[in-house]
Amino acid sequence: MPVKKSAAGVRTISISPDVMNLMNIQTVPVTRRYVTANVRMVGKIEYDGTQLAHITAWVSGRLDRLFVDYIGIEVKQGDHMVSIYSEELYSIQAELIQALKYQRDQPASTTRLIQPIDLAASAREKLRLLGLTAEQIEEIEQRGTPNDHITIYSPVGGIVIDKLQQEGDRVRTGDRIYTVANLNHLWMKMDAYESDLAWLRYGQEVEFTTEAYPGEVFKGRVAFIDPMLNEATRTVKVRVNVPNEDGRLKPEMFVRAIVRSKIAEGGRVLDSSLAGKWISPMHPEIVKDEPGDCDVCGMPLVRAETLGYVTAEPSDIAKPLVIPVSAALLTGTRAIVYVQVPNAEEPTYEGREIVLGPRAGDYYLVKAGLEEGQLVVTNGNFKLDSALQISAKPSMMTPEGGGGGGGHHHGGDSKPSEGGEPMKMAGDSGMSLSPQLKVQLQQTIEAVQQIGETIESAELGDIRDAFGQLGQQVAAVDAEQMSGDMKAQLQEFAMLLRNDSVEGKEITDLQNADRIYLVTKRHAERLQQMFGLSQAGHLM
């Protein structure tokens, strides 16, 4: 397929209109728009861990009667659960009755002169600590005779989900007998992929469906995002609070869920409905218009903005710069896109290395390398990339330039470069630079050297600042005073170093800093070789 070489840029290629039609090249403009990231997850319903109650033995003894004799029965708060025979209970009741009898038998004069230890109060406290209610203790006092059995009542309403003892078993204080779960509130636990974490926030609304009720959508709110990543599956556990007042949802049901995150500039999650709202940090369903305390746990409410939301009205928030997924030829955190050159006599396209943000649905957020309104190729970009590769120019498949195409050389009078991204032009040793431009380029090299020195300090903040200084220095280089191949080569290096700076300003660990610096160093060394810059400041 014939293509025409163009000297307008290192990655530029011109083709005829007929070839453009044969390649079926299609373009769309780079736009600023709010995009929605649909995070899809699967998981299952589980018991709410905060709504479980364990019925335990208050005293050691024998289980003479289990009033609830099978799992699954519904109980209400205050329902009797078990009757325990206990010698310890009998002796404490006898102690209380004896103390009350002693107080009644003492003459009033003696009681006024001598203040004895209140044995009755002591015995009452022992019974209370064993779990007897005030009504049960009063009944013992009224009856006047000890009882060797104690009845344990359910502290909560719910469903009995576990029964650990049988009638006649001996138990010790604290042994579990039943577990009761309140099914009016449930948890939904799901797995979120690592790539989707950028769009998940505490308190987000989650929609989900179940096999039991096809087509019906239930809702809950994100209550917890696990801070630890599962290394094997590359997923993170997400827990959602789900109301279940009608009891239709059952534990162990499988669910399919979706979180719809509206994305603003910088990859921030936009939710204008939370503007000015206050949320409980432990119970996301508690949202109020004013500061206060959580109705459930009593913790102070926090502003929605502190949880990672953008809460202003959409008209006040900048829209992110986005491109369709099909426009990007991925090379890691960066990508190659092909931009249509405006006002060209024939169809001309320029390859650009850009820095991508996260993917949001059918779009990528763009951090650097493109401007709004530029036309990017969404269909036929692989063919353009192949044509550049055959021409021994930098491409996605051969980022350093040089021969592709199985060893055949179609580069005309250009030669493949050795170890650098832009192709080295013949006679580059004779390139003449103005004193001003030479100083600007030398300062760029020094900025790269400074990054290497800063990395040795292992201070992430200083390293990010050093990469930021590189970006400023690259922006100060005036390539417009050059022309032809020299200008194209300088613009190529400026693009690469600018992208290095953008990535470097966002590093989160030293390993990533080292990786980006090695790429930056390689670009700077190639720049030195290409333009004959001073080698006095050797790159580390």
C-alpha positions as CSV (number, residue, x, y, z in Angstrom):
1,M,0.0,0.0,0.0
2,P,1.9,3.1,-1.1
3,V,2.5,5.9,1.3
4,K,4.3,9.2,1.0
5,K,7.0,10.4,3.3
6,S,6.7,13.7,5.0
7,A,9.4,15.8,6.5
8,A,6.9,17.7,8.8
9,G,7.6,15.4,11.8
10,V,9.5,12.3,12.9
11,R,6.3,10.4,13.2
12,T,4.4,12.1,10.4
13,I,3.1,10.2,7.3
14,S,1.1,11.4,4.3
15,I,-1.1,9.2,2.1
16,S,-3.3,9.8,-0.9
17,P,-7.1,10.1,-0.6
18,D,-7.5,6.8,-2.3
19,V,-5.2,5.0,0.1
20,M,-7.0,6.7,3.0
21,N,-10.3,5.2,1.8
22,L,-8.7,1.8,1.3
23,M,-7.3,1.9,4.9
24,N,-10.8,3.0,6.1
25,I,-9.4,5.7,8.3
26,Q,-11.9,7.3,10.6
27,T,-11.3,10.2,13.0
28,V,-13.1,11.7,16.0
29,P,-12.4,15.0,17.8
30,V,-10.7,15.0,21.2
31,T,-13.4,16.3,23.5
32,R,-14.0,17.4,27.1
33,R,-17.0,15.6,28.5
34,Y,-18.2,13.9,31.6
35,V,-17.9,10.1,31.2
36,T,-19.4,7.3,33.3
37,A,-17.4,4.4,34.5
38,N,-19.5,1.4,35.0
39,V,-17.8,-0.8,37.6
40,R,-19.3,-4.3,37.4
41,M,-18.8,-6.8,40.2
42,V,-20.1,-10.2,41.3
43,G,-20.5,-11.5,44.8
44,K,-23.0,-12.9,47.3
45,I,-25.3,-11.8,50.2
46,E,-24.0,-12.5,53.7
47,Y,-25.1,-11.9,57.2
48,D,-24.5,-8.4,58.6
49,G,-21.7,-9.0,61.1
50,T,-23.0,-6.1,63.3
51,Q,-26.4,-7.7,63.5
52,L,-25.4,-11.1,65.0
53,A,-26.0,-12.0,68.6
54,H,-24.7,-15.1,70.4
55,I,-26.8,-16.6,73.1
56,T,-24.3,-17.9,75.8
57,A,-24.5,-19.7,79.1
58,W,-24.6,-17.1,81.9
59,V,-23.7,-19.7,84.5
60,S,-22.1,-23.2,84.4
61,G,-24.7,-26.0,84.6
62,R,-26.8,-28.4,82.6
63,L,-29.1,-27.5,79.7
64,D,-32.4,-28.9,80.9
65,R,-34.6,-27.3,78.2
66,L,-34.0,-25.8,74.8
67,F,-37.1,-23.9,73.8
68,V,-35.7,-23.3,70.3
69,D,-34.9,-26.8,69.0
70,Y,-34.0,-26.2,65.3
71,I,-32.2,-23.8,63.1
72,G,-34.1,-21.2,61.0
73,I,-36.9,-20.4,63.5
74,E,-37.7,-16.7,63.9
75,V,-37.4,-15.3,67.5
76,K,-38.4,-11.9,68.9
77,Q,-36.5,-9.9,71.4
78,G,-37.3,-11.2,74.9
79,D,-38.4,-14.7,73.8
80,H,-37.2,-17.5,76.1
81,M,-34.4,-19.6,74.6
82,V,-33.1,-22.0,77.2
83,S,-33.5,-23.2,80.8
84,I,-30.3,-24.0,82.7
85,Y,-29.9,-26.0,85.9
86,S,-27.1,-24.4,88.0
87,E,-25.8,-25.1,91.5
88,E,-24.0,-21.8,91.5
89,L,-27.2,-20.0,90.8
90,Y,-29.0,-21.8,93.6
91,S,-26.4,-20.8,96.2
92,I,-26.5,-17.2,95.2
93,Q,-30.3,-17.1,95.4
94,A,-30.1,-18.7,98.8
95,E,-27.5,-16.0,99.8
96,L,-29.9,-13.3,98.8
97,I,-32.9,-14.8,100.6
98,Q,-30.8,-15.3,103.8
99,A,-29.5,-11.7,103.7
100,L,-33.1,-10.4,103.3
101,K,-34.2,-12.6,106.2
102,Y,-31.3,-11.3,108.4
103,Q,-32.3,-7.7,107.7
104,R,-35.9,-8.3,108.6
105,D,-34.9,-10.1,111.9
106,Q,-32.6,-7.3,113.1
107,P,-34.1,-4.9,115.7
108,A,-34.6,-1.4,114.4
109,S,-32.3,0.1,117.1
110,T,-29.5,-2.3,116.1
111,T,-29.9,-1.3,112.5
112,R,-29.5,2.4,113.4
113,L,-26.5,1.9,115.6
114,I,-24.6,-0.6,113.5
115,Q,-24.3,-0.2,109.7
116,P,-23.7,-3.8,108.6
117,I,-22.5,-4.8,105.1
118,D,-25.5,-4.8,102.8
119,L,-25.3,-8.6,102.0
120,A,-28.6,-8.4,100.1
121,A,-27.3,-5.7,97.7
122,S,-24.2,-7.8,97.1
123,A,-26.2,-10.9,96.3
124,R,-28.5,-8.9,93.9
125,E,-25.4,-7.6,92.1
126,K,-24.1,-11.2,91.7
127,L,-27.4,-12.3,90.2
128,R,-27.4,-9.3,87.8
129,L,-23.9,-10.1,86.6
130,L,-25.1,-13.6,85.9
131,G,-27.6,-12.1,83.5
132,L,-30.8,-12.1,85.5
133,T,-33.2,-9.3,84.9
134,A,-34.5,-7.0,87.6
135,E,-37.9,-8.7,87.2
136,Q,-36.3,-12.1,87.8
137,I,-34.5,-10.9,90.9
138,E,-37.6,-9.3,92.3
139,E,-39.5,-12.5,91.7
140,I,-36.9,-14.5,93.7
141,E,-37.3,-12.0,96.6
142,Q,-41.0,-12.2,96.5
143,R,-41.0,-16.0,96.3
144,G,-38.6,-16.4,99.2
145,T,-37.3,-19.7,98.0
146,P,-34.3,-20.3,95.7
147,N,-34.7,-21.8,92.2
148,D,-32.1,-24.0,90.7
149,H,-33.0,-23.1,87.1
150,I,-32.4,-19.9,85.1
151,T,-34.1,-19.0,81.9
152,I,-32.1,-17.1,79.2
153,Y,-34.0,-14.7,76.9
154,S,-33.1,-13.6,73.4
155,P,-31.5,-10.1,73.5
156,V,-32.4,-9.4,69.8
157,G,-35.0,-10.4,67.3
158,G,-34.0,-12.4,64.2
159,I,-33.4,-15.9,62.8
160,V,-31.6,-18.6,64.7
161,I,-28.8,-19.5,62.3
162,D,-26.8,-21.8,64.6
163,K,-27.5,-24.2,67.4
164,L,-24.4,-25.5,69.1
165,Q,-25.7,-27.5,72.1
166,Q,-28.3,-30.2,72.9
167,E,-30.5,-30.8,75.8
168,G,-28.7,-32.4,78.7
169,D,-25.3,-31.0,77.7
170,R,-23.1,-29.5,80.5
171,V,-21.9,-26.0,79.7
172,R,-19.5,-23.5,81.3
173,T,-20.0,-19.8,81.7
174,G,-19.7,-18.2,78.3
175,D,-20.3,-21.3,76.2
176,R,-22.3,-20.5,73.0
177,I,-25.7,-22.1,72.7
178,Y,-27.4,-20.2,69.8
179,T,-26.5,-17.6,67.2
180,V,-29.3,-15.2,66.1
181,A,-29.0,-13.0,63.0
182,N,-31.1,-9.9,62.2
183,L,-31.9,-10.3,58.5
184,N,-33.4,-6.8,58.2
185,H,-29.9,-5.6,57.3
186,L,-27.5,-7.6,55.2
187,W,-24.0,-7.4,53.8
188,M,-23.1,-7.9,50.1
189,K,-19.5,-8.9,49.6
190,M,-18.0,-8.6,46.1
191,D,-14.7,-8.5,44.3
192,A,-13.5,-5.4,42.5
193,Y,-10.7,-5.5,39.9
194,E,-7.6,-3.5,40.6
195,S,-8.2,-1.4,37.5
196,D,-11.7,-0.3,38.8
197,L,-10.6,1.0,42.2
198,A,-10.1,4.5,40.9
199,W,-13.9,4.8,40.5
200,L,-15.1,3.3,43.8
201,R,-15.8,5.4,46.9
202,Y,-17.3,4.9,50.3
203,G,-21.0,5.7,50.4
204,Q,-21.6,5.1,46.6
205,E,-24.9,3.7,45.6
206,V,-24.7,0.1,44.2
207,E,-27.4,-1.5,42.1
208,F,-27.6,-5.3,41.9
209,T,-29.7,-8.1,40.7
210,T,-30.2,-11.7,41.9
211,E,-31.2,-15.0,40.2
212,A,-34.2,-15.3,42.5
213,Y,-35.8,-12.0,41.2
214,P,-34.8,-11.6,37.5
215,G,-35.2,-8.1,36.2
216,E,-35.7,-6.5,39.7
217,V,-33.0,-4.1,40.8
218,F,-32.0,-3.8,44.5
219,K,-29.8,-1.0,46.0
220,G,-27.3,-0.6,48.7
221,R,-24.3,1.6,49.6
222,V,-20.6,0.9,49.7
223,A,-19.6,0.6,53.4
224,F,-16.1,-0.8,53.2
225,I,-13.3,-1.1,50.6
226,D,-10.6,-3.5,51.7
227,P,-7.2,-1.8,52.0
228,M,-5.4,-5.0,51.0
229,L,-5.2,-6.4,47.5
230,N,-5.5,-10.1,46.8
231,E,-2.2,-10.8,45.0
232,A,-3.4,-14.0,43.3
233,T,-6.7,-12.6,41.9
234,R,-5.7,-8.9,41.7
235,T,-9.0,-8.0,43.3
236,V,-10.1,-6.1,46.4
237,K,-13.1,-7.0,48.6
238,V,-15.9,-4.5,48.6
239,R,-18.7,-4.6,51.2
240,V,-22.1,-3.1,50.7
241,N,-24.8,-2.4,53.3
242,V,-28.2,-3.7,52.0
243,P,-31.6,-3.0,53.6
244,N,-33.9,-6.0,53.7
245,E,-37.0,-5.0,55.6
246,D,-39.2,-7.3,53.6
247,G,-36.9,-10.3,54.0
248,R,-36.8,-11.2,50.4
249,L,-33.0,-11.3,50.1
250,K,-31.4,-14.4,51.6
251,P,-27.8,-15.0,52.8
252,E,-25.6,-16.9,50.2
253,M,-27.6,-15.5,47.2
254,F,-25.3,-14.7,44.3
255,V,-25.6,-11.2,43.0
256,R,-24.4,-9.1,40.0
257,A,-23.8,-5.5,40.8
258,I,-22.9,-2.3,39.1
259,V,-21.6,1.1,40.3
260,R,-22.0,4.0,38.0
261,S,-19.4,6.7,38.6
262,K,-19.6,10.0,36.9
263,I,-16.0,11.2,36.2
264,A,-14.8,14.8,36.4
265,E,-11.4,16.3,35.5
266,G,-8.5,14.6,37.2
267,G,-10.4,11.4,37.5
268,R,-12.4,12.6,40.4
269,V,-15.8,11.0,41.1
270,L,-18.7,13.5,40.7
271,D,-21.8,13.3,42.8
272,S,-23.7,16.6,43.0
273,S,-26.4,15.0,45.2
274,L,-23.9,15.0,48.1
275,A,-23.1,18.7,47.8
276,G,-23.0,20.1,51.3
277,K,-24.0,16.8,52.9
278,W,-22.6,15.1,55.9
279,I,-22.1,11.3,56.0
280,S,-21.5,8.8,58.8
281,P,-17.9,7.3,58.5
282,M,-19.3,3.9,59.6
283,H,-22.8,3.8,58.3
284,P,-23.1,5.3,54.7
285,E,-26.8,5.2,54.7
286,I,-26.8,8.0,57.3
287,V,-26.6,11.3,55.3
288,K,-27.6,14.6,56.7
289,D,-27.7,18.3,55.7
290,E,-25.9,19.5,58.8
291,P,-23.1,18.3,61.0
292,G,-24.1,16.0,63.9
293,D,-23.7,12.5,65.1
294,C,-24.6,9.2,63.4
295,D,-28.0,7.9,64.5
296,V,-26.6,4.3,64.6
297,C,-23.1,4.5,66.2
298,G,-23.0,8.1,67.5
299,M,-19.8,9.0,65.6
300,P,-19.5,12.5,64.3
301,L,-20.5,12.9,60.7
302,V,-17.9,14.0,58.1
303,R,-18.2,16.1,54.9
304,A,-18.8,14.1,51.7
305,E,-15.8,15.9,50.2
306,T,-13.4,14.2,52.6
307,L,-14.4,10.8,51.2
308,G,-13.1,11.6,47.7
309,Y,-16.2,13.1,46.1
310,V,-16.5,16.2,43.9
311,T,-19.8,17.5,45.1
312,A,-20.3,20.8,43.3
313,E,-22.8,21.3,40.5
314,P,-21.6,19.8,37.2
315,S,-21.6,23.3,35.6
316,D,-18.9,24.3,38.1
317,I,-16.6,21.4,37.5
318,A,-14.1,21.1,34.6
319,K,-14.8,18.2,32.2
320,P,-12.0,15.7,31.6
321,L,-10.2,15.5,28.3
322,V,-11.1,12.1,26.8
323,I,-10.5,10.0,23.7
324,P,-12.3,6.8,22.6
325,V,-10.6,3.5,23.7
326,S,-10.1,2.6,20.0
327,A,-7.9,5.6,19.4
328,A,-5.2,4.5,21.8
329,L,-2.5,2.0,20.9
330,L,-1.4,1.0,24.4
331,T,2.3,0.9,25.4
332,G,1.8,0.7,29.2
333,T,0.8,3.8,31.0
334,R,1.4,5.7,27.8
335,A,-0.2,5.2,24.4
336,I,0.4,6.1,20.7
337,V,-2.4,8.0,19.0
338,Y,-2.5,9.3,15.4
339,V,-3.6,12.9,15.0
340,Q,-4.8,14.3,11.7
341,V,-2.7,17.2,10.7
342,P,-5.0,20.2,9.8
343,N,-4.8,22.2,6.6
344,A,-2.6,19.6,4.9
345,E,-2.7,19.3,1.1
346,E,-3.3,15.6,1.3
347,P,-4.3,13.3,4.2
348,T,-1.5,13.6,6.8
349,Y,-1.3,12.0,10.2
350,E,1.2,12.5,13.0
351,G,1.9,9.9,15.7
352,R,1.9,11.2,19.3
353,E,3.0,9.5,22.5
354,I,0.5,10.6,25.2
355,V,0.0,9.9,28.9
356,L,-3.2,8.2,29.7
357,G,-5.3,8.3,32.8
358,P,-7.7,5.5,33.9
359,R,-10.2,4.0,31.5
360,A,-13.8,5.0,32.1
361,G,-16.2,2.9,30.1
362,D,-15.5,3.4,26.3
363,Y,-13.1,6.3,27.0
364,Y,-9.6,7.0,28.3
365,L,-8.9,10.1,30.3
366,V,-5.9,12.0,28.8
367,K,-3.3,13.5,31.1
368,A,-0.9,14.9,28.6
369,G,-0.2,15.0,24.9
370,L,-3.5,16.1,23.2
371,E,-5.7,19.2,23.1
372,E,-9.4,19.6,22.7
373,G,-10.6,19.7,19.1
374,Q,-7.7,17.7,17.6
375,L,-8.8,14.8,15.4
376,V,-7.6,11.4,16.4
377,V,-7.7,8.2,14.3
378,T,-10.1,5.6,15.8
379,N,-10.1,3.2,12.8
380,G,-7.0,2.4,10.7
381,N,-4.5,3.5,13.3
382,F,-2.8,0.1,13.3
383,K,-2.3,0.4,9.5
384,L,-0.8,3.8,9.9
385,D,1.5,2.5,12.7
386,S,2.6,-0.4,10.4
387,A,3.3,2.1,7.6
388,L,5.6,4.1,9.9
389,Q,7.3,0.9,11.0
390,I,8.1,0.0,7.4
391,S,9.4,3.5,6.9
392,A,11.8,2.9,9.8
393,K,10.2,5.7,11.8
394,P,9.2,5.5,15.5
395,S,5.9,3.6,16.0
396,M,4.1,1.6,18.6
397,M,5.8,-1.6,17.5
398,T,9.3,0.0,17.1
399,P,9.4,3.0,19.5
400,E,13.1,3.5,18.9
401,G,12.6,3.7,15.2
402,G,14.6,1.6,12.8
403,G,13.7,-1.2,10.4
404,G,10.6,-3.1,10.8
405,G,9.0,-5.3,8.2
406,G,11.1,-8.4,8.7
407,G,14.4,-6.8,7.9
408,H,13.6,-4.9,4.7
409,H,14.5,-1.3,4.7
410,H,12.1,1.2,3.2
411,G,13.4,4.3,4.9
412,G,14.8,6.1,1.8
413,D,17.7,8.3,3.0
414,S,16.9,7.8,6.7
415,K,18.8,5.3,8.9
416,P,17.5,3.4,11.8
417,S,18.7,4.8,15.1
418,E,20.6,2.8,17.7
419,G,19.1,3.0,21.2
420,G,17.1,6.2,20.9
421,E,13.5,6.9,20.1
422,P,13.9,9.5,17.3
423,M,15.8,8.4,14.3
424,K,19.3,9.8,14.0
425,M,19.6,11.9,10.9
426,A,22.6,11.9,8.6
427,G,25.0,14.7,9.3
428,D,23.5,15.6,12.7
429,S,27.0,16.3,14.1
430,G,26.9,19.5,12.1
431,M,23.7,20.8,13.5
432,S,24.0,24.4,14.5
433,L,22.1,25.7,17.5
434,S,21.6,29.3,18.6
435,P,23.4,30.2,21.9
436,Q,20.0,30.7,23.5
437,L,18.6,27.3,22.4
438,K,21.8,25.5,23.4
439,V,21.5,27.0,26.9
440,Q,17.9,25.9,27.1
441,L,18.7,22.3,26.1
442,Q,21.7,22.2,28.4
443,Q,19.4,23.3,31.3
444,T,17.1,20.5,30.3
445,I,19.9,17.9,30.6
446,E,20.8,19.4,34.0
447,A,17.2,19.0,35.1
448,V,17.4,15.3,34.3
449,Q,20.7,15.1,36.2
450,Q,19.0,16.7,39.2
451,I,16.3,14.0,39.1
452,G,18.9,11.3,39.4
453,E,20.6,13.0,42.4
454,T,17.2,13.5,44.1
455,I,16.3,9.8,43.7
456,E,19.2,8.9,45.9
457,S,17.6,10.9,48.7
458,A,14.6,8.5,48.5
459,E,12.2,11.5,49.3
460,L,9.2,11.0,47.1
461,G,8.1,14.6,47.5
462,D,11.5,15.9,46.3
463,I,11.5,13.5,43.4
464,R,8.1,14.6,42.2
465,D,9.3,18.2,42.5
466,A,12.4,17.4,40.4
467,F,10.2,15.9,37.7
468,G,8.0,19.0,37.8
469,Q,11.1,21.2,37.3
470,L,12.0,19.1,34.2
471,G,8.5,19.8,32.8
472,Q,9.0,23.5,33.2
473,Q,12.4,23.4,31.6
474,V,11.1,21.5,28.6
475,A,8.2,24.0,28.2
476,A,10.8,26.8,28.1
477,V,12.6,25.3,25.1
478,D,11.8,27.4,22.0
479,A,11.8,25.0,19.0
480,E,10.1,27.6,16.7
481,Q,13.5,29.2,16.0
482,M,14.5,25.9,14.2
483,S,13.1,24.4,11.0
484,G,13.0,21.2,9.0
485,D,14.4,18.0,10.4
486,M,16.1,19.7,13.3
487,K,12.7,21.2,14.5
488,A,11.0,17.8,14.1
489,Q,13.7,16.0,16.1
490,L,13.6,18.6,18.9
491,Q,9.8,18.5,19.0
492,E,10.0,14.7,19.3
493,F,12.4,14.9,22.3
494,A,10.2,17.6,23.9
495,M,7.2,15.3,23.6
496,L,9.0,12.4,25.2
497,L,10.6,14.4,28.1
498,R,7.3,16.2,28.8
499,N,5.5,12.9,29.1
500,D,8.3,11.7,31.4
501,S,7.7,14.7,33.6
502,V,3.9,14.1,33.7
503,E,4.4,10.5,34.9
504,G,7.2,11.4,37.3
505,K,5.1,14.0,39.1
506,E,2.6,11.3,40.1
507,I,5.0,8.6,41.4
508,T,3.9,6.8,44.5
509,D,6.9,4.6,45.3
510,L,10.7,4.5,44.6
511,Q,10.5,1.5,42.3
512,N,8.2,3.5,40.0
513,A,10.5,6.5,40.3
514,D,13.5,4.4,39.2
515,R,11.6,3.0,36.2
516,I,10.5,6.4,34.9
517,Y,14.0,7.9,35.5
518,L,15.7,5.2,33.4
519,V,13.4,6.1,30.5
520,T,14.0,9.8,31.1
521,K,17.7,9.3,31.2
522,R,17.7,7.4,27.9
523,H,15.8,10.3,26.3
524,A,18.3,12.8,27.7
525,E,21.3,10.9,26.6
526,R,19.9,10.7,23.0
527,L,19.2,14.4,23.1
528,Q,22.9,15.0,24.0
529,Q,24.1,12.9,21.2
530,M,21.7,14.3,18.7
531,F,22.5,18.0,19.3
532,G,26.1,17.7,20.4
533,L,25.5,19.0,23.9
534,S,28.1,19.2,26.6
535,Q,29.0,15.9,28.2
536,A,30.4,17.6,31.3
537,G,27.4,16.8,33.3
538,H,27.4,13.0,32.9
539,L,24.0,11.5,33.6
540,M,23.9,9.1,36.6
